Amino acid sequence: MIHDKVAALMPTQSENEQFTGLILLSGIDKPGITQHLFATLAPFSISILDIEQVVISRRLILTVLILLNPAHQSAIEADLMECAGSIEVDIAVLFATTHTSDIATKRDLLHVVVLCSRLLPEAIAAVAGVITQSGANIEKISRTTSHPVIAIEFIVSGAKQHTLALALSLVAAEHSIDIAVQPGGLKRFAKKLVQLDVDSTLITQEVIDLLAARAGVADEVSQITQAAMRGELDFEQSLRARVALLKSLPESVLAEVAGEIVMTPGARNLVRTLQGLGHIVSVVSGGFIDVIAPLISELGITHFRANKLGISNGVLNGQVEGTVIDCAGKAAALREFAQLESIDMEQTVAIGDGANDLEMIAAAGLGIAFNAKPVVKAAADSSVSTPYLDSVLYLLGIPAQASSEE
């Protein structure tokens, strides 16, 4: 039977209606399936409205939404069934007159990213339940990575960012997962400034503790740190008190300690990937530039701010030179670097773990707590609880394929 496949596209319908066909193909994945499907459709006067393909455990699922002339429905379906037999797959087709509510036409979409080391069905059920209860709708779900963490992204319509984020924060705590809620649109992928804390964020250690161990004052420094954590000392007071205990430590120890620094897993990949995509990475530290300068240089970071140890006659003099980089100083640095790069504060990201990161996390467009203390997690827009710093990439909508390690 020869079909008339070149007639006019479709009769006149109301402006917000269209006759569509939803094609669902499934089967064992093998080369040529996609080509055969679209070669079958090619002779017809149709338009492709949407397409998505995924392979899970060698099983291919391909969905296609087409715009067609209703008169061609039977002929298209017949040819698709013949195609299914020839390439040994299953094909189902649903034809209907639909309204133009395609996801591409929707505005104010939100991206909900779920991060975890092991994804359980009850967690997904809880996330989906909160989205439904908020009056929103899940438009799309996709996996952006599966190793070393799992990242699942929901595209959601009909929700307010703050309201949904607040509700999902309870789910995150209950199910021990990380959840970020961000607006969609072009701004999600625009140039960003990503600012990192150093101690226990970019690196695994606290530099002051490494120096204290070399000076034989580890216990004394720890006591001052604990007093600061109890609120008995502010950051500047505690830093100056701890540095005073390092007096007479040889300057040569600084290079030795710099050699002991261990970067957080995924840190190098995070920095390299962001830089490769055109984003700016900056570093701020309540620690010491004397120790972290080689690492900053190695990573190619040009915007940085840290404290400077006083040195006299080849030994530490127990002083901090200049203004101490404290909580306010970190936030000020973020604003300064953003201005230098002509980046709106809305497009800045701040990542830290401690109380002295709170102001920069609050100032940033997206504040992320990395394996942080409870007060920091509560204040941040999102958190990462895995040991891998490059998990931040998935919160920013950057898939594993874009990683510098790929």
KEFI-295535 format. One record per residue (C-alpha): residue number from 0; residue in three letters; chain; y, z negated, x. Coordinates in Angstrom, 1 decimal, decimal comma. Each point is the difference from the previous one (the first is absolute). Layout:
// KEFI-295535
   num   residuo   cadena        v        w        u
   NUM       Ala        A        Y        Z        X
...
//
This chain:
// KEFI-295535
   num   residuo   cadena        v        w        u
     0       Met        A      0,0      0,0      0,0
     1       Ile        A      3,4      1,0      1,4
     2       His        A      2,8     -2,5     -0,8
     3       Asp        A      3,6      1,0     -0,6
     4       Lys        A      1,4     -2,2      2,8
     5       Val        A      3,5      1,3      0,4
     6       Ala        A      1,6     -0,7     -3,3
     7       Ala        A      3,3     -1,9     -0,4
     8       Leu        A     -0,2     -3,5      1,1
     9       Met        A      0,2     -1,8     -3,3
    10       Pro        A      1,7      0,2     -3,4
    11       Thr        A      3,2     -1,8     -0,7
    12       Gln        A     -0,4     -3,8     -0,4
    13       Ser        A      2,5     -2,8     -0,2
    14       Glu        A      1,8     -0,7      3,3
    15       Asn        A     -1,8     -3,3      0,6
    16       Glu        A     -3,5      1,3     -0,8
    17       Gln        A     -2,4      2,1      2,0
    18       Phe        A     -3,6      1,2     -0,3
    19       Thr        A     -2,0     -1,4      2,9
    20       Gly        A     -3,5     -0,1      1,3
    21       Leu        A     -1,3     -3,0      2,0
    22       Ile        A     -2,8      1,1      2,3
    23       Leu        A     -2,3     -2,7      1,5
    24       Leu        A     -2,4      1,2      2,7
    25       Ser        A     -2,6     -2,3      1,7
    26       Gly        A     -2,9      0,5      2,3
    27       Ile        A     -1,3     -0,4      3,5
    28       Asp        A      2,7      1,0      2,5
    29       Lys        A     -0,5      3,2      1,9
    30       Pro        A      2,2      2,8      1,4
    31       Gly        A      1,3      2,6     -2,4
    32       Ile        A      0,1     -2,0     -3,3
    33       Thr        A      3,8      0,0     -0,3
    34       Gln        A      0,3      3,7      0,9
    35       His        A     -2,6      1,0     -2,6
    36       Leu        A      1,7     -2,0     -2,8
    37       Phe        A      3,4      1,5      0,6
    38       Ala        A     -1,4      3,5      0,5
    39       Thr        A     -1,5     -0,4     -3,4
    40       Leu        A      3,4     -0,9     -1,5
    41       Ala        A      2,0      2,6      2,0
    42       Pro        A     -0,4      3,0     -2,4
    43       Phe        A      1,5     -2,0     -2,9
    44       Ser        A      3,7     -0,3     -0,7
    45       Ile        A      0,2     -3,8      0,5
    46       Ser        A      2,1     -2,5      2,0
    47       Ile        A     -1,2     -3,0      1,9
    48       Leu        A      1,8     -3,2     -1,2
    49       Asp        A     -1,9     -2,6      2,0
    50       Ile        A     -2,9     -0,2      2,4
    51       Glu        A     -1,9     -2,8      1,7
    52       Gln        A     -3,1     -0,1      2,1
    53       Val        A     -1,9     -2,9      1,5
    54       Val        A     -3,4     -0,4      1,8
    55       Ile        A     -1,7     -3,4     -0,3
    56       Ser        A     -3,4     -0,4      1,7
    57       Arg        A     -0,5      3,8      0,1
    58       Arg        A      0,7      0,3     -3,7
    59       Leu        A      2,9      2,3     -0,8
    60       Ile        A      2,3     -0,5     -2,9
    61       Leu        A      2,6      2,7     -0,6
    62       Thr        A      2,4      0,0     -3,0
    63       Val        A      2,4      2,8     -0,9
    64       Leu        A      2,5      0,2     -2,8
    65       Ile        A      0,9      3,5     -1,1
    66       Leu        A      2,5      1,6     -2,3
    67       Leu        A     -1,6      2,9     -2,0
    68       Asn        A      0,2      2,3     -2,9
    69       Pro        A     -2,0     -1,6     -2,9
    70       Ala        A     -1,6      3,4     -0,6
    71       His        A     -1,7     -0,1      3,4
    72       Gln        A     -1,6     -3,4     -0,6
    73       Ser        A     -3,5      1,3     -0,7
    74       Ala        A      0,0      2,6      2,8
    75       Ile        A      1,1     -2,6      2,6
    76       Glu        A     -2,5     -2,5     -1,1
    77       Ala        A     -2,8      2,6      0,1
    78       Asp        A      0,9      1,1      3,5
    79       Leu        A      0,3     -3,6      1,2
    80       Met        A     -3,6     -0,8     -1,3
    81       Glu        A     -1,3      3,1      1,9
    82       Cys        A      1,8     -1,2      3,1
    83       Ala        A     -1,5     -3,5     -0,4
    84       Gly        A     -3,5      1,5      0,0
    85       Ser        A      0,6      2,2      3,0
    86       Ile        A      1,3     -2,8      2,3
    87       Glu        A     -2,2     -2,7     -1,5
    88       Val        A      2,6     -2,4     -1,3
    89       Asp        A      0,9     -1,6     -3,3
    90       Ile        A      3,2      1,3     -1,7
    91       Ala        A      1,5     -1,4     -3,2
    92       Val        A      3,2      1,3     -1,7
    93       Leu        A      2,3     -1,6     -2,5
    94       Phe        A      2,5      2,3     -1,8
    95       Ala        A      2,9     -1,5     -1,9
    96       Thr        A      3,7      0,4     -1,0
    97       Thr        A      1,8     -2,7      2,0
    98       His        A      3,5     -1,3      0,4
    99       Thr        A      1,7      0,5      3,4
   100       Ser        A     -0,4     -3,6      1,2
   101       Asp        A     -1,5      1,0      3,4
   102       Ile        A      0,4     -2,6      2,8
   103       Ala        A      2,2      2,5      1,9
   104       Thr        A      2,6     -0,2     -2,8
   105       Lys        A      0,1     -3,8     -0,2
   106       Arg        A      2,7     -2,1      1,6
   107       Asp        A      0,1     -3,5      1,4
   108       Leu        A     -3,6     -0,1      1,0
   109       Leu        A     -1,2     -3,0      2,0
   110       His        A     -2,5      0,0      2,8
   111       Val        A     -2,3     -3,1      0,0
   112       Val        A     -2,0     -0,3      3,3
   113       Val        A     -2,9     -2,4      0,2
   114       Leu        A     -1,3     -1,0      3,5
   115       Cys        A     -3,1     -1,9      0,7
   116       Ser        A     -3,0     -0,2      2,4
   117       Arg        A     -2,5      0,1     -2,9
   118       Leu        A      0,9      1,5     -3,4
   119       Leu        A     -1,7     -1,7     -3,0
   120       Pro        A      0,0      1,3     -3,6
   121       Glu        A      1,5     -3,2     -1,4
   122       Ala        A      3,1      0,6      2,2
   123       Ile        A      0,5      3,5     -1,3
   124       Ala        A     -0,6     -1,2     -3,6
   125       Ala        A      2,7     -2,7      0,6
   126       Val        A      2,5      2,4      1,4
   127       Ala        A     -0,6      2,5     -2,8
   128       Gly        A      0,2     -2,7     -2,6
   129       Val        A      3,5     -1,2      1,2
   130       Ile        A      1,2      3,6      0,0
   131       Thr        A     -1,2      0,5     -3,6
   132       Gln        A      1,4     -3,4     -1,1
   133       Ser        A      3,4      1,0      1,4
   134       Gly        A      0,0      3,1     -2,3
   135       Ala        A     -0,4      2,4      2,9
   136       Asn        A     -2,5      2,8      0,5
   137       Ile        A     -2,1      0,9      3,1
   138       Glu        A      0,6      3,7      0,7
   139       Lys        A     -2,1      0,4      3,1
   140       Ile        A     -2,2     -2,0      2,3
   141       Ser        A     -0,9      1,0      3,6
   142       Arg        A     -1,4     -1,5      3,2
   143       Thr        A      2,2      0,4      3,0
   144       Thr        A     -2,3     -1,5      2,5
   145       Ser        A     -3,3     -1,9      0,2
   146       His        A     -0,1     -1,2      3,7
   147       Pro        A      0,6     -2,5      1,3
   148       Val        A      1,5     -1,1     -3,3
   149       Ile        A     -0,2      1,5     -3,5
   150       Ala        A      3,3      1,3     -1,5
   151       Ile        A      0,1      1,1     -3,6
   152       Glu        A      3,2      1,4     -1,5
   153       Phe        A      0,8      0,1     -3,7
   154       Ile        A      2,8      2,1     -1,4
   155       Val        A      1,4     -1,7     -3,0
   156       Ser        A      2,5      1,0     -2,7
   157       Gly        A      1,9     -2,1     -2,5
   158       Ala        A      0,5     -3,1      2,1
   159       Lys        A      2,8     -1,9      1,6
   160       Gln        A     -0,5     -0,6      3,7
   161       His        A      1,0     -3,7      0,2
   162       Thr        A     -1,9     -1,0     -3,2
   163       Leu        A     -3,2      1,8      1,1
   164       Ala        A      0,3     -1,3      3,6
   165       Leu        A      0,4     -3,6     -1,3
   166       Ala        A     -3,0      0,3     -2,3
   167       Leu        A     -2,2      1,6      2,7
   168       Ser        A      0,9     -2,6      2,5
   169       Leu        A     -2,1     -2,5     -2,0
   170       Val        A     -3,0      2,5      0,1
   171       Ala        A      0,4      0,3      3,7
   172       Ala        A     -0,2     -3,7      0,6
   173       Glu        A     -2,9     -0,5     -2,4
   174       His        A     -2,1      2,8      1,5
   175       Ser        A      1,0     -0,3      3,6
   176       Ile        A      1,4      3,6      0,2
   177       Asp        A      3,4      1,4      1,1
   178       Ile        A      2,1      1,9     -2,6
   179       Ala        A      3,2      1,9      0,5
   180       Val        A      2,1      1,6     -2,8
   181       Gln        A      2,5      2,6      1,0
   182       Pro        A      2,0      2,7     -1,8
   183       Gly        A     -1,1      3,6      0,4
   184       Gly        A      2,1      3,1      0,6
   185       Leu        A      1,3      1,5      3,2
   186       Lys        A      1,5     -3,2      1,3
   187       Arg        A     -3,5     -1,3      0,5
   188       Phe        A     -0,5      2,6      2,8
   189       Ala        A      3,6      0,1      1,3
   190       Lys        A      0,9     -1,1      3,5
   191       Lys        A     -0,4     -3,8      0,4
   192       Leu        A      0,8     -2,7      2,5
   193       Val        A     -2,9     -2,3      0,4
   194       Gln        A      0,8     -3,3      1,8
   195       Leu        A     -2,7     -2,2      1,5
   196       Asp        A     -0,1     -3,6      1,1
   197       Val        A     -1,8     -0,4      3,3
   198       Asp        A     -1,9     -3,4      0,3
   199       Ser        A     -3,1     -0,1     -2,3
   200       Thr        A      1,1      3,4     -1,4
   201       Leu        A      0,3      2,8      2,5
   202       Ile        A     -2,0     -2,2      2,5
   203       Thr        A     -2,7     -2,6     -0,7
   204       Gln        A      1,6     -2,8      2,0
   205       Glu        A      3,1     -2,2      0,1
   206       Val        A      1,8      0,7      3,3
   207       Ile        A      1,5     -3,5      0,1
   208       Asp        A     -3,5     -1,4     -0,1
   209       Leu        A     -1,2      2,2      2,9
   210       Leu        A      3,0     -1,1      2,1
   211       Ala        A     -0,6     -3,7     -0,9
   212       Ala        A     -3,6      0,2      1,1
   213       Arg        A      1,2      1,3      3,4
   214       Ala        A      2,5     -2,8      0,2
   215       Gly        A     -2,5     -2,7     -0,9
   216       Val        A      2,0     -1,0     -3,1
   217       Ala        A     -2,1      1,5     -2,8
   218       Asp        A     -0,4     -3,2     -1,9
   219       Glu        A      3,7     -0,9      0,1
   220       Val        A      1,0      3,5     -1,1
   221       Ser        A     -2,5     -0,1     -2,8
   222       Gln        A      1,5     -3,3     -1,3
   223       Ile        A      3,5      1,5     -0,1
   224       Thr        A     -1,4      3,0     -1,9
   225       Gln        A     -1,7     -2,3     -2,5
   226       Ala        A      3,3     -1,9     -0,5
   227       Ala        A      1,8      3,3     -0,7
   228       Met        A     -2,7      1,0     -2,5
   229       Arg        A      0,5     -3,4     -1,8
   230       Gly        A      3,8      0,8     -0,2
   231       Glu        A      1,1     -2,7      2,4
   232       Leu        A      1,5      2,7      2,3
   233       Asp        A      1,4      3,4     -0,7
   234       Phe        A     -1,2      3,0      2,0
   235       Glu        A      2,8      0,0      2,6
   236       Gln        A     -0,3     -3,8      0,7
   237       Ser        A     -3,8      0,3      0,3
   238       Leu        A      0,3      3,1      2,3
   239       Arg        A      2,5     -1,6      2,3
   240       Ala        A     -2,1     -3,2      0,2
   241       Arg        A     -3,2      2,0      0,8
   242       Val        A      1,8      2,2      2,6
   243       Ala        A      1,4     -3,2      1,7
   244       Leu        A     -3,6     -1,0      0,7
   245       Leu        A     -0,6      3,2      1,9
   246       Lys        A      2,6     -0,9      2,6
   247       Ser        A     -1,0      0,8      3,6
   248       Leu        A     -2,8      2,4     -1,1
   249       Pro        A      0,0      2,8      2,6
   250       Glu        A      1,5      3,3     -1,1
   251       Ser        A     -3,1      1,8      1,2
   252       Val        A     -2,0     -1,7     -2,8
   253       Leu        A      1,8      2,2     -2,6
   254       Ala        A     -1,6      3,2      1,3
   255       Glu        A     -3,4     -1,8      0,1
   256       Val        A      0,4     -1,1     -3,6
   257       Ala        A      1,1      3,6     -1,0
   258       Gly        A     -3,3      1,2      1,3
   259       Glu        A     -1,9     -2,5     -2,2
   260       Ile        A      1,5      1,4     -3,2
   261       Val        A     -2,5      1,3     -2,5
   262       Met        A      1,3      2,4     -2,7
   263       Thr        A     -1,1     -0,6     -3,6
   264       Pro        A     -2,8      2,4     -1,0
   265       Gly        A      1,5      3,1     -1,5
   266       Ala        A      3,5     -0,8      1,3
   267       Arg        A      0,1      3,0      2,4
   268       Asn        A     -1,3      2,3     -2,7
   269       Leu        A      2,7     -1,2     -2,4
   270       Val        A      2,8      0,6      2,4
   271       Arg        A     -1,3      3,4      1,2
   272       Thr        A     -0,6      1,2     -3,5
   273       Leu        A      3,4     -1,0     -1,3
   274       Gln        A      1,7      1,5      3,0
   275       Gly        A     -2,0      3,2     -0,4
   276       Leu        A      1,1      0,3     -3,6
   277       Gly        A      3,6     -0,3      0,9
   278       His        A      0,6     -3,7     -0,9
   279       Ile        A      1,8     -2,5      2,2
   280       Val        A     -1,8     -3,1      1,3
   281       Ser        A      2,1     -3,0      1,2
   282       Val        A     -1,1     -3,3      1,3
   283       Val        A      1,6     -3,5     -0,3
   284       Ser        A     -1,3     -3,2      1,5
   285       Gly        A      0,8     -3,6      0,2
   286       Gly        A     -1,9      0,2      3,3
   287       Phe        A      1,2      1,4      3,3
   288       Ile        A      0,9      3,5      1,1
   289       Asp        A     -0,9     -1,1      3,6
   290       Val        A     -3,7      0,1     -1,1
   291       Ile        A     -0,2      2,7     -2,7
   292       Ala        A      2,2      2,6      1,7
   293       Pro        A     -2,9      1,9      1,6
   294       Leu        A     -1,8      0,3     -3,4
   295       Ile        A      3,2      1,2     -1,8
   296       Ser        A      0,5      2,6      2,7
   297       Glu        A     -3,7      1,1     -0,2
   298       Leu        A      0,3      0,5     -3,8
   299       Gly        A      3,2      2,1      0,4
   300       Ile        A      2,1     -2,4     -2,2
   301       Thr        A      3,7      0,3      0,6
   302       His        A      1,3     -2,5     -2,6
   303       Phe        A     -0,9     -3,6      0,9
   304       Arg        A      1,4     -3,5      0,0
   305       Ala        A     -1,4     -3,1      1,7
   306       Asn        A      1,0     -3,2      1,8
   307       Lys        A      0,7      0,0      3,7
   308       Leu        A     -1,2     -2,8      2,3
   309       Gly        A      2,4     -1,5      2,5
   310       Ile        A     -1,1      0,5      3,6
   311       Ser        A      1,6     -1,5      3,1
   312       Asn        A     -1,3      0,4      3,6
   313       Gly        A     -3,3      1,5     -1,1
   314       Val        A     -0,9     -2,7     -2,5
   315       Leu        A      0,7     -0,7     -3,7
   316       Asn        A      3,0     -2,2     -0,5
   317       Gly        A     -1,1     -1,3     -3,4
   318       Gln        A      2,8      1,8     -1,9
   319       Val        A      0,1      2,9     -2,4
   320       Glu        A      2,7      2,5      0,9
   321       Gly        A      2,4      1,2     -2,7
   322       Thr        A     -0,4     -0,3     -3,8
   323       Val        A     -3,4     -1,1     -1,2
   324       Ile        A     -1,9      2,6     -2,1
   325       Asp        A     -0,9     -2,1     -3,0
   326       Cys        A     -0,7      0,8     -3,6
   327       Ala        A      3,5      1,3     -0,7
   328       Gly        A      0,0      1,9      3,3
   329       Lys        A     -3,1      2,0     -1,0
   330       Ala        A      1,6      1,0     -3,3
   331       Ala        A      3,2      1,0      1,7
   332       Ala        A     -1,9      2,1      2,5
   333       Leu        A     -1,7      1,8     -2,9
   334       Arg        A      3,3      0,9     -1,6
   335       Glu        A      1,5      1,0      3,4
   336       Phe        A     -2,9      2,3      0,8
   337       Ala        A      0,0      1,5     -3,5
   338       Gln        A      3,7      0,8      0,4
   339       Leu        A     -0,5      1,6      3,4
   340       Glu        A     -2,7      2,3     -1,4
   341       Ser        A      1,9      0,7     -3,2
   342       Ile        A     -2,9     -1,4     -2,1
   343       Asp        A      0,7     -1,8     -3,3
   344       Met        A     -1,2     -3,6     -0,2
   345       Glu        A     -2,1      1,1     -2,9
   346       Gln        A     -2,0      2,1      2,5
   347       Thr        A     -0,7     -2,9      2,4
   348       Val        A     -3,2     -1,9      0,4
   349       Ala        A     -0,3     -3,4      1,7
   350       Ile        A     -3,3     -1,5      1,1
   351       Gly        A     -0,5     -3,6      1,1
   352       Asp        A     -2,0     -3,1     -0,3
   353       Gly        A      2,2     -3,1      0,4
   354       Ala        A      2,9     -1,8     -1,5
   355       Asn        A      2,5      1,5      2,4
   356       Asp        A     -0,9      3,4     -1,5
   357       Leu        A      1,0     -0,9     -3,5
   358       Glu        A      3,6      1,4      0,1
   359       Met        A     -1,0      3,4      1,4
   360       Ile        A     -2,8      0,2     -2,5
   361       Ala        A      2,4     -0,8     -2,8
   362       Ala        A      2,6      2,5      1,3
   363       Ala        A     -2,5      2,9      0,4
   364       Gly        A     -0,7      2,5     -2,8
   365       Leu        A     -3,7     -1,0      0,5
   366       Gly        A     -0,9     -3,3      1,5
   367       Ile        A     -3,6     -0,4      1,2
   368       Ala        A     -1,6     -3,3      1,0
   369       Phe        A     -2,7      0,5      2,6
   370       Asn        A     -2,7     -2,7      0,1
   371       Ala        A      2,9     -2,2     -0,8
   372       Lys        A      0,6     -3,6     -1,0
   373       Pro        A      0,0     -0,7     -3,8
   374       Val        A      3,8     -0,2     -0,2
   375       Val        A      0,4      3,4      1,6
   376       Lys        A     -2,6      1,6     -2,2
   377       Ala        A      1,7     -1,4     -3,1
   378       Ala        A      3,3      1,5      1,1
   379       Ala        A     -1,2      3,4      1,1
   380       Asp        A     -0,3      3,1     -2,2
   381       Ser        A     -3,5      0,4      1,2
   382       Ser        A     -2,5     -1,4      2,5
   383       Val        A     -2,8      1,1      2,4
   384       Ser        A     -2,8     -2,5      0,4
   385       Thr        A     -2,3      2,2      2,2
   386       Pro        A      0,2     -0,3      3,8
   387       Tyr        A      1,1      3,7      0,3
   388       Leu        A      3,7      0,6      0,2
   389       Asp        A     -0,3      3,7     -0,7
   390       Ser        A     -1,1     -0,9     -3,6
   391       Val        A      3,8      0,0     -0,6
   392       Leu        A     -0,3      3,8      0,1
   393       Tyr        A     -1,9      0,1     -3,3
   394       Leu        A      2,7     -2,2     -1,6
   395       Leu        A      2,5      2,6      1,0
   396       Gly        A     -2,1      2,8     -1,6
   397       Ile        A     -1,1      1,4      3,4
   398       Pro        A     -3,7      1,0     -0,2
   399       Ala        A     -2,6     -0,5      2,7
   400       Gln        A      0,2      3,8      0,8
   401       Ala        A      3,5     -0,5      1,3
   402       Ser        A     -1,0     -2,7      2,5
   403       Ser        A      0,6      0,6      3,7
   404       Glu        A     -3,6     -1,1      0,6
   405       Glu        A     -1,4      2,9     -2,1
//
